[in-house]
Amino acid sequence: MDKRYWLMKSEPETYSFDDLKREKVAGWDGVRNYQARNFMRDEMKTGDGVLFYHSSCAEPAIMGIAEVLKEGYPDKTAWDKKSEYFDAKSSKENPRWYQVDIKYKKEFDKPVTLSALKSNPKLKDMKVVQKGQRLSVQPVTKEEFAEVLKMA
């Protein structure tokens, strides 16, 4: 199967690109949206490219790239009663939520801001620039990924 590409959003005060850079590998847990879960559980594959996007901040931007290191597996935070991501309807026998592991690849010299993405006509169909598109995990085309790399 061909390599695929993704944009993964994180609020920098929760988990930043600098955190990933320091840790090198991270489990992308705590996602509680079924469509985003389905992408991680069913479609993301080892080696897929990831654009790491800072959201809900003064200047939303793609900070750099990562790579899927481990394909979808059950998100243990759903079973941890002390976790803000606990879900009483999820069990080890019937997990409701999934995560992937990603690894740090490269920090951009210059973050690619949301306003820069919106102003690039080649990215007019990119999901992150669409009104109302709030998914924390979303597909990106090979061409969109390449264009973002050029912008960085």
SULBEL-V558472 format. One record per backbone hydrogen bond with DSSP energy under -1.0 kcal/mol. NH is the residue of the N-H (numbers start at 1). CO is the residue of the C=O. E is the energy in kcal/mol with one decimal. If there is no record, write none. Layout:
nh=<NH:NH>
co=<CO:CO>
e=<E:E>
//
This chain:
nh=<6:7:8:9:10:14:15:20:21:22:23:24:25:26:28:29:37:38:39:40:41:42:43:44:47:48:49:50:51:52:53:54:55:61:62:63:65:66:67:68:69:70:73:75:78:79:83:86:87:90:91:99:101:102:103:104:105:106:108:112:114:117:118:119:120:123:124:126:129:130:133:134:138:140:145:146:147:148:149:150:151:152>
co=<49:138:51:136:53:11:11:16:17:18:19:20:23:102:100:27:33:34:35:36:37:38:39:39:68:45:4:66:6:64:8:61:10:54:112:52:106:50:103:48:101:101:99:97:75:76:80:83:78:87:94:73:70:26:67:24:65:65:63:62:60:113:114:115:117:120:121:123:126:127:130:132:7:5:141:142:143:144:145:146:147:148>
e=<-1.9:-2.8:-2.6:-2.9:-2.4:-1.9:-2.5:-1.8:-2.8:-2.3:-2.8:-2.9:-1.2:-2.6:-3.6:-1.7:-2.8:-2.6:-2.0:-2.1:-3.3:-2.9:-1.7:-2.3:-3.0:-2.3:-2.1:-2.4:-2.9:-2.5:-2.8:-3.3:-1.9:-1.3:-2.9:-3.0:-2.9:-2.4:-2.0:-2.5:-3.0:-1.6:-2.1:-2.6:-1.5:-1.7:-2.0:-1.6:-2.8:-2.0:-1.2:-2.5:-1.8:-2.8:-2.6:-2.7:-2.0:-2.0:-2.5:-2.4:-2.5:-2.3:-2.7:-1.5:-1.1:-2.1:-1.3:-1.6:-1.4:-1.7:-1.6:-1.1:-2.3:-2.3:-2.6:-2.3:-2.2:-2.4:-2.1:-1.9:-2.1:-1.7>
//
